């Protein structure tokens, strides 16, 4: 079956068969399809669309393009959480040890930050010595010993996705729901899960900013997960402002460890609230808890007893990191950075935040990547002191920028000031949980 025939069929609006989709994905992995042929079909898909059947078959072909993890020897229910990414979105670092402390096995295969969004792997690597480059054998061994493990996607798991995503990024075909579903779900389904909870972001800092688009994505992923026999649900959560207080790798880990230690200041509360919401959903869906009240009681006990912190400490040890950060979180912070306040020019209420601009400002001082091959400065970041709806006076503090160069600080301060909109009338505070899809 020639690539030209498959491309022409979709170009003309036809529905691809399971065999044609399999030939396409096999060609992506083997190199038999040239980049320009892959890009041509992806563009035809973007313009002409995919049916639900085509979307499921594409997910299946991408999933089967590599290895899947065999979790049959794991005695606990196996569950994971996946987020579509946002600014200050750090909940995985709370959820994984918390869910493990409540009786789940949690295999988290995570990604790196790109553009304005952060990545779990970068956050973890801000812990001195922490190793995310694990074999699947090491990954399972660590999970058996402490309840969860975290690593990056290997070359063997959904290998078609890496090539496809790079070409989608280069050809402006990323924001199409069926392709996003196939990309995310092929990797998550490879984990051998019993249950999956999805955190789909919406708002100015989200990948999909419109609520209706975010909801459609959530519904499509839930339907796909169910069709593969994995209990799946989604929460659409707010990303109209940074989640919690900190944006930046090391300072986000600092925030999460303090949460596990029971130190939760008001600016940090949304991070804890969303982490509890998602963990409770994992416990219910995996059958560890019968209802929400039982799940939240187990979560409260795991936090208040220090058991979740102990699980995280054990995981850090097993993955080569310095466990002292669990007892002294300030070890994560670089005291030599320049600390510059961001002040407002006028009095009023914080009415809106351009969260994309906040993430971009942190990225530009070194805290994130513009291109996939860029390095990351784990130490730099931004600490937000205000939320939408807060009242501020002229000259009062929005937050602090932490960076290495005075010139970077000046540029970041200007961009962050412009990201915060101030008006005379108080707005309604955004709801953290916008929708639940089961």
Long-range contacts (C-beta under 8 A, 24 or more apart in sequence): 3-27, 3-33, 3-34, 3-37, 3-41, 4-37, 6-41, 7-37, 7-40, 7-41, 7-44, 10-41, 10-44, 10-45, 10-48, 11-40, 11-44, 11-48, 13-48, 15-51, 15-53, 15-54, 16-50, 16-54, 16-57, 18-57, 18-60, 18-61, 21-54, 21-57, 21-58, 21-61, 22-57, 22-61, 24-61, 25-58, 25-61, 25-62, 25-65, 25-160, 26-61, 26-65, 28-65, 28-160, 28-163, 28-164, 29-65, 29-159, 29-160, 29-163, 35-167, 38-163, 38-164, 38-167, 39-167, 39-170, 39-171, 42-164, 42-167, 42-168, 42-171, 42-173, 42-179, 43-171, 43-173, 45-173, 45-176, 45-178, 45-179, 46-173, 46-176, 46-179, 49-178, 50-178, 50-179, 52-223, 54-178, 55-178, 55-181, 55-182, 55-220, 55-224, 56-224, 56-227, 58-178, 58-179, 58-182, 59-181, 59-182, 59-185, 59-186, 59-189, 59-224, 59-228, 60-228, 61-160, 62-158, 62-160, 62-161, 62-164, 62-182, 62-183, 62-186, 63-158, 63-185, 63-186, 63-189, 63-190, 63-228, 65-158, 65-159, 65-160, 65-186, 66-155, 66-156, 66-157, 66-158, 66-159, 66-160, 66-190, 67-136, 67-156, 67-157, 67-190, 68-157, 68-189, 68-190, 68-191, 68-192, 69-107, 69-136, 69-139, 69-140, 69-157, 69-190, 69-191, 69-192, 70-192, 71-105, 71-107, 71-140, 71-191, 71-192, 71-193, 72-192, 74-105, 74-140, 74-143, 74-144, 76-103, 76-104, 76-105, 76-147, 77-103, 77-104, 77-105, 77-194, 77-195, 77-286, 77-287, 77-288, 78-104, 78-105, 78-106, 78-107, 78-191, 78-192, 78-193, 78-194, 78-195, 78-286, 79-104, 79-105, 79-106, 79-193, 79-194, 79-195, 79-196, 79-197, 79-282, 79-285, 79-286, 80-106, 80-107, 80-108, 80-188, 80-191, 80-193, 80-195, 80-196, 80-197, 80-282, 81-108, 81-196, 81-197, 81-198, 81-199, 81-278, 81-279, 81-282, 82-184, 82-188, 82-196, 82-197, 82-198, 82-199, 83-198, 83-199, 83-200, 83-201, 84-184, 84-198, 84-199, 84-200, 84-201, 84-206, 84-207, 84-208, 84-214, 84-217, 85-117, 85-118, 85-119, 85-201, 85-206, 85-207, 86-117, 86-118, 86-201, 86-205, 86-206, 86-207, 86-239, 86-243, 86-355, 86-359, 87-116, 87-117, 87-118, 87-205, 87-239, 87-242, 87-243, 87-247, 87-355, 87-356, 87-358, 87-359, 87-362, 88-118, 88-242, 88-243, 88-244, 88-245, 88-246, 88-247, 88-252, 88-271, 88-384, 89-117, 89-118, 89-199, 89-201, 89-239, 89-243, 90-118, 90-123, 90-243, 90-244, 90-246, 90-252, 90-253, 90-255, 90-256, 90-271, 91-199, 91-243, 91-271, 91-274, 91-275, 91-278, 92-120, 92-150, 93-120, 93-123, 93-124, 93-252, 93-253, 93-256, 93-257, 93-312, 94-256, 94-259, 94-260, 94-271, 94-272, 94-275, 94-279, 94-308, 95-275, 95-278, 95-279, 95-282, 96-148, 96-150, 96-312, 96-315, 97-147, 97-148, 97-260, 97-308, 97-309, 97-311, 97-312, 97-315, 98-260, 98-275, 98-279, 98-299, 98-302, 98-303, 98-308, 98-311, 99-147, 99-148, 99-279, 99-282, 99-283, 100-146, 100-147, 100-148, 100-308, 100-311, 101-147, 101-302, 101-307, 101-308, 101-310, 101-311, 102-279, 102-283, 102-288, 102-289, 102-295, 102-298, 102-299, 102-302, 103-283, 103-288, 103-298, 104-147, 104-282, 104-283, 104-286, 104-288, 105-143, 105-144, 105-147, 105-148, 106-143, 106-147, 106-148, 106-149, 107-139, 107-140, 107-143, 107-148, 107-149, 107-191, 107-192, 107-193, 108-148, 108-149, 108-150, 108-151, 109-150, 109-151, 109-152, 109-153, 109-157, 109-187, 109-188, 109-190, 109-191, 110-150, 110-151, 110-152, 111-152, 111-153, 112-152, 112-369, 112-372, 113-249, 113-363, 113-368, 113-369, 113-376, 114-368, 114-369, 114-372, 115-359, 115-360, 115-363, 115-368, 115-369, 115-370, 116-205, 116-356, 116-358, 116-359, 116-360, 116-363, 116-368, 117-205, 117-207, 117-359, 117-368, 118-247, 118-248, 118-249, 118-252, 118-359, 118-367, 118-368, 120-150, 121-150, 121-152, 122-249, 122-368, 122-376, 122-378, 123-249, 123-250, 123-252, 123-253, 124-150, 124-253, 124-319, 124-321, 125-249, 125-378, 126-249, 126-250, 126-253, 126-332, 126-378, 126-379, 127-253, 127-316, 127-321, 127-322, 127-325, 127-332, 128-321, 128-322, 128-325, 128-331, 129-320, 129-321, 129-322, 130-316, 130-319, 130-320, 130-321, 130-322, 131-319, 131-320, 131-321, 132-319, 134-319, 142-315, 142-318, 142-319, 145-314, 145-318, 146-311, 146-314, 146-315, 146-318, 147-311, 147-315, 148-311, 148-315, 149-315, 149-318, 149-319, 150-315, 150-319, 153-187, 157-187, 157-190, 158-186, 158-187, 158-190, 160-186, 161-186, 161-187, 166-372, 175-207, 175-208, 177-213, 177-216, 177-217, 177-220, 178-220, 180-217, 181-217, 181-220, 181-221, 181-224, 184-221, 185-221, 185-224, 185-225, 185-228, 188-225, 189-225, 189-228, 189-230, 193-230, 194-230, 194-231, 194-286, 194-287, 195-230, 195-231, 195-232, 195-282, 195-285, 195-286, 195-287, 196-225, 196-230, 196-231, 196-232, 196-233, 196-285, 197-232, 197-233, 197-234, 197-235, 197-278, 197-281, 197-282, 197-285, 198-222, 198-225, 198-232, 198-233, 198-234, 198-235, 199-234, 199-235, 199-237, 199-274, 199-278, 200-234, 200-235, 200-236, 200-237, 201-236, 201-237, 201-238, 201-239, 202-236, 202-237, 202-238, 202-239, 202-240, 202-434, 203-238, 203-239, 203-240, 203-241, 203-355, 203-430, 204-239, 204-240, 204-241, 204-352, 204-353, 204-354, 204-355, 204-356, 205-239, 205-240, 205-241, 205-242, 205-355, 205-356, 205-358, 205-359, 206-239, 206-355, 211-236, 211-434, 211-435, 214-434, 215-435, 215-437, 218-435, 218-437, 219-437, 222-437, 222-438, 231-285, 231-286, 232-285, 233-281, 233-285, 233-436, 233-437, 233-438, 234-436, 234-437, 235-277, 235-278, 235-281, 235-433, 235-435, 235-436, 235-437, 236-433, 236-434, 236-435, 236-436, 236-437, 237-274, 237-277, 237-432, 237-433, 237-434, 238-430, 238-431, 238-432, 238-433, 238-434, 239-355, 240-352, 240-353, 240-355, 240-388, 240-430, 241-353, 241-355, 241-384, 241-387, 241-388, 241-430, 242-353, 242-355, 242-358, 242-359, 242-382, 242-384, 243-270, 243-271, 243-274, 244-268, 244-269, 244-270, 244-271, 245-271, 245-383, 245-384, 245-385, 246-381, 246-382, 246-383, 246-384, 247-358, 247-359, 247-362, 247-367, 247-381, 247-382, 247-383, 247-384, 248-362, 248-367, 248-378, 248-379, 248-380, 248-381, 248-382, 248-402, 249-367, 249-376, 249-378, 249-379, 249-381, 250-332, 250-333, 250-334, 250-378, 250-379, 250-381, 251-332, 251-333, 251-381, 251-383, 251-402, 252-381, 253-325, 253-329, 253-332, 254-329, 254-330, 254-332, 254-333, 257-309, 257-312, 257-325, 257-326, 257-329, 257-332, 258-329, 260-303, 260-308, 260-309, 260-312, 260-326, 261-306, 261-309, 261-326, 261-329, 262-303, 262-304, 262-306, 267-384, 267-385, 267-387, 270-387, 270-432, 273-432, 274-432, 274-433, 277-432, 277-433, 333-379, 334-379, 334-402, 337-379, 337-380, 337-402, 337-403, 337-404, 338-401, 338-402, 338-403, 338-404, 338-405, 338-406, 338-409, 339-400, 339-401, 339-402, 340-400, 340-401, 340-403, 340-409, 340-410, 340-412, 340-413, 341-397, 341-399, 341-400, 342-382, 342-397, 342-398, 342-399, 342-400, 342-401, 342-413, 342-416, 342-417, 343-395, 343-396, 343-397, 343-398, 343-417, 344-392, 344-393, 344-394, 344-395, 344-396, 344-397, 344-398, 344-417, 344-420, 344-422, 345-394, 345-395, 345-417, 346-394, 346-422, 347-392, 347-393, 347-394, 347-422, 348-391, 348-392, 348-422, 348-423, 348-424, 349-389, 349-390, 349-391, 349-392, 349-422, 349-423, 349-424, 349-425, 349-426, 349-427, 350-386, 350-387, 350-388, 350-389, 350-390, 350-392, 350-420, 350-421, 350-422, 351-388, 351-421, 351-422, 351-423, 351-425, 351-426, 351-427, 352-388, 352-421, 352-427, 353-388, 353-419, 353-420, 353-421, 354-418, 354-419, 354-420, 354-421, 355-419, 357-415, 357-416, 357-418, 357-419, 358-382, 358-384, 358-416, 358-419, 360-415, 361-401, 361-412, 361-415, 361-416, 361-419, 362-412, 364-408, 364-411, 364-412, 364-415, 365-401, 365-403, 365-404, 365-408, 365-409, 365-411, 365-412, 366-403, 366-404, 366-408, 377-404, 379-404, 380-404, 382-412, 382-416, 386-420, 387-429, 388-427, 388-429, 388-430, 389-426, 389-427, 389-428, 389-429, 391-426, 392-422
